[in-house]
Every structure is written in structure tokens, then in C-alpha cells.
Amino acid sequence: MDEENRGFEPASENKTHGDTAPVAAQPTGPKRKTSGWRIFWGVVIALSVIANVVLFFMIVMMVSFAMSGPKLFDTRDGFTEEVLVRGPANRKIAVIRMEGIIDSSQSDKFRKQLKAARLDENVKAVIVRTITPGGTVSASDQMHNEIMNFRRQTGKPVVAFMQTVAASGGYYTSVACDKIIAEPTVITGSIGVIMNSLVIKELLEEKLGIQPVIIKSGPKKDWPSMFTETTQEQKDYLQEKLINPAYERFVNLVDQGREELSAAQVRQLADGSIYGADEARENKLIDQVGYFEDAVQLTEQMAGIRGAKVVEYTRLLTISALLGAEAKARPWEIDRNTLHELTMPQLLYLWDGGW
């Protein structure tokens, strides 16, 4: 054997030890390891598939519920019925919740729900569940008008049930009902009107160095303005043009709705004062102090029925509502309309302490 090949064996030959079988040659390269990124993306894809399957079944269930559930509401309105008290389907009391600040959105929702109650022949009476410190003059008046129209068109009783706070605009809408019952701890009253406005003249000019420029066709065009001090002349003008007419309308509607009170008595109570339930009953602003069960019993008596099925109209969960939840969860994003609404003087039937 040549020196240069000494000590080397052909790669195809295997060493043997006695009579034992030949040992297979072992691979000499490094072992290949499974990629961590492959595992990661595999998990991501698997979770994505599972999420889509769950979402699909949620959509199927919601569509199935909408098709098999109550047909009182157009699906665009996004409402359904929640059963509060079981009973026969042909003897129903519909509960409409009025909760939060009364505004145009609240008024529109209330109108749709009251329309549904009017179209449902099985609804024999309505309870307006009022939990609000009030709101805008316009929206409060719209809701009062809707209740009066319902009573005239159907002849069915409407009972206002007050909880927590039912003041100012909340009381304004309640006097449109046949009867008013309030929980023992309720705060009501605050009969009157208020208007708030901001004056940022000093902030702009002295702190920020900004000089507002106002061009108007007449001296009263911008009364009240956030860019100028409100003079006594402006206050008297707004009192005459806005505050007094809204106040007089409030007083007149309470006088019409509470037959137990004279106009003079209403005006004496309408100084903006708030009242507890017992004091409100003593002053004949409400008819009864009690709880929801008492409101149902009173409503059954007025409707001439017993053992009624009590349902409350609630908002139906929809995919669009779910998708829109993220946008609503960003209160720091204020568009131009919202900014205008926040800064514009508003005429309110509102208990200011109820914010």
C-alpha cells in the first residue's frame, strides 16, 4: 500500500468485530432542527381558523334568533323583547326604558319602541321606565307628544315608573302618562329650564394670544357668544325669547297632566326644586310610591287584565353594532359636529345636579 493511502480505508467498507454484523456508517453532517418560525405561524393559522369558525356559528345563531324571535320590530331598528314576567302572549304589558340624557337619539329610539307597542295587538298597556335627569327641550317635548298620541290613538293606559332620578325632562315626559309611580328613593321635580354657555374670550386673548373675528348682520345675531362677555341686556333678551316660553310650556303641560293640581299650585312647585318620592306624592306630583311590581299591578288594573306577560324592549346585538363598538370606545376623537354640540348654548329641561 502506498504511503499516502496508509491508515485510510475505503468509504464503502465497514469494520467488523469478530462475528458481529457490520455497523452502518453514521451521517457525519449536523442534525436539521425544526424551525421555530414554522411552529409560530402554524399556531397563528390554527387560531385564525378557529376564530373564523366561531364567528361563523355566531352569525348563524344570530340570524336564526332573528328569524325565529319576535317580529314586532323591523330588523333595521335593532330591537327585540326581553321577558320580565311570564304570562299569556295575548295579554302583554310593554316596558319602554327611558334612560340617560334625553336627546334626539333617545327620542328616536323611544318613538320606534312606542310604535311597535301600538302595532302589537297583544300589548294592552305600556310602562315607561324613566331613569333620567332630563335633557334637551326639543327631545323631551317630542317624547311627551309621542306618549299623548299613543294614548289618543289606542286608548290604552300608559304608566310612568320612576327610578333613581326622573327629574326635569324626565318629569316632563312623565306627566303625559295616565299615572305616575315612583320608587321610594327617587329624585324628581326640577320643573324649569336652563341654558348654559361658555365664554372663552379671556382664555383666547390673554392666555393664547388669539383674537376672534366676528362678522354679523345685526347686533343680536350671535347672542350669546363664547367670544364676548354676556351683558345684562343679552341675558334679558335670552330670558324673554328662550327661557320664559320654554318654562311656560313646561308649567302648562304639568297643569294639564296633573289634574289634582291647580295652575297656581304647579307654578309654586315649579321653581326648579327637586323632590323625594314622599314629598312629591304629598305635593300631588306623583300618584303612588312603590316598586316595579307595584307599577305592573297598577297597570294591570288600569288595563283590566290579570297575570299579564311583561316584556321590555331591548336593543338586539348585531354584527354592525359589534364592529362599531371600537369607534365608540374612542372618546378622545371629537368630530366637528360633536365639538359644535359641546360648545353651542343649549336650552335644557335638565336637573344640572343629575349629570
Secondary structure, DSSP 8 states (H G I E B T S, - for coil): --GGGTT---TT-----TTS--------S------HHHHHHHHHHHHHHHHHHHHHHHHHHHHHHHHHS--SS-TTT-EEEEEEE---TTSEEEEEEEESSB-HHHHHHHHHHHHHHHH-TTEEEEEEEEEE-EEEHHHHHHHHHHHHHHHHHH---EEEEEEEEEETHHHHHHTTSSEEEE-TT-EEE--S-EEE----HHIIIIIS--------SSTTTT-S-TTS---HHHHHHHIIIIIHHHHHHHHHHHHHH-TTS-HHHHHHH-SS-EEEHHHHHHTTSSSEE--HHHHHHHHHHHHT-SS-EEEEEEE---HHHHHHHHHHT-TT---HHHHHHHHS-EEEEE-GGG-
